[in-house]
Amino acid sequence: MTSTGLIRDFTDEEARRALVLKWGTQDPDVLPAWVAEMDYALAPPVAEALQRAAAQGITGYPAHSSGGPLGAALAGFAARHFDWPVDPEQVLATVDVTAGVRIALEALSDHGPMVLPTPAYHPQFGIAGLSGRETWELPLDPDAGQATLDLDRLDDLFSRGARTLLLTQPHNPLGHVYTRAELEAIRDVVVRHGARVISDEVHAPLVLPGASHVPYLALEGTADHAVTVTAASKAFNTPGLRCAQLVTADPAARDRLLAEPMCRNNSWSPLGEVAAVAAYTEGDEWLASLVERLDRQRGLLTSQLRQQLPLARMRPLEATYLAWLDLRGYGHDDPATLALDKGRLHVEAGDRYQPGLTGHVRVNIATSPERLVEIVRRLAVTVDA
Ligand SMILES: Cc1ncc(COP(=O)(O)O)c(C=O)c1O
């Protein structure tokens, strides 16, 4: 077992018990590097807050309102980390990020197609269809250094009737952190068409050294057309606790979200709220250690790839712990299946994020250095056979 600062690695046994999906569903000889969960113990302030809440019996319905301790906690975090002034009263809890995107779309957007830059986090492909909207893909170059949006194509999609852009920034699976200039250029196209933006910023706390996160709503001229969906759950490893946040900067939009009927079944967990408040208010030191660890993992991955998989191409990982690898140099269409069958390594196939794309995998590097070396070794022995 290793540790960096405040980060404690789970042993295999602990990981199998704690991470019931990522580890618990796998055969014992499979090394899991797939779903976006980290092989690290909870941040102590979050664990302690949850223990206190359980002891106090905070297990009833959460309060149905905006603001409150969660709004204040997120506003403090946004100010400290992103220099983003958030009005606590404009923060609403919701069950998770994916549901938050759907609710923002259904409550705030016109009934037109939604633009989805691809590759994309795979559940995002199904969100618009739930309300009878079409999803119009905007392909990014899965291998380009910048992974920036093609503004002419975006303009064209809006001209042809699209009404909403789902922006994921930082981007999963490409690991790209959009710059202020990129975001301003996107905003200008959106404003020209009177369209809306839903900005999924769940990976924002996981921006690695070398890049910095610019919240879309921190740009001028976005308050009346954008909503941000975020959560502490990726950075603090608490996705099972069910509490994300919708952030608006326009009271009318907030009121429309608040007016969503109870039968939408959008309720979140009070323990998720406790965890999010603890993460946002007491988690900075642990988060700094995490980012430091992930930065080292990124360096280790680069050097391991160079040594063991020289034909692999890795997109610059500017944020997240999800590395996007192009393995086409090894001539296999489906390296993920090969890795599972032959190497007993579970990574995600690239075509989950961009249907039809061959030869790419997404690898979760939020684990110990020893396991990361083993991940690359298993990948190498299977694809380089
Ligand atoms: C971009 C993005 N959005 C949303 C999610 C999922 O969040 P939730 O489980 O809160 O729906 C993920 C999970 O990895 C993600 O990468």
PDBQT file of the ligand as one rigid body, heavy atoms in Angstrom, charges set to zero:
ROOT
HETATM    1  C1  LIG A 401     -18.979  14.251 -17.577  1.00  0.00    +0.000 C 
HETATM    2  C2  LIG A 401     -19.720  13.426 -16.588  1.00  0.00    +0.000 A 
HETATM    3  N1  LIG A 401     -20.960  13.802 -16.228  1.00  0.00    +0.000 NA
HETATM    4  C3  LIG A 401     -21.659  13.085 -15.335  1.00  0.00    +0.000 A 
HETATM    5  C4  LIG A 401     -21.132  11.941 -14.772  1.00  0.00    +0.000 A 
HETATM    6  C5  LIG A 401     -21.964  11.123 -13.835  1.00  0.00    +0.000 C 
HETATM    7  O1  LIG A 401     -22.365  11.819 -12.751  1.00  0.00    +0.000 OA
HETATM    8  P1  LIG A 401     -23.609  11.255 -11.936  1.00  0.00    +0.000 P 
HETATM    9  O2  LIG A 401     -23.242   9.880 -11.475  1.00  0.00    +0.000 OA
HETATM   10  O3  LIG A 401     -23.737  12.238 -10.823  1.00  0.00    +0.000 OA
HETATM   11  O4  LIG A 401     -24.775  11.272 -12.870  1.00  0.00    +0.000 OA
HETATM   12  C6  LIG A 401     -19.859  11.518 -15.115  1.00  0.00    +0.000 A 
HETATM   13  C7  LIG A 401     -19.313  10.291 -14.541  1.00  0.00    +0.000 C 
HETATM   14  O5  LIG A 401     -18.234   9.885 -14.748  1.00  0.00    +0.000 OA
HETATM   15  C8  LIG A 401     -19.140  12.284 -16.059  1.00  0.00    +0.000 A 
HETATM   16  O6  LIG A 401     -17.914  11.913 -16.439  1.00  0.00    +0.000 OA
ENDROOT
TORSDOF 0
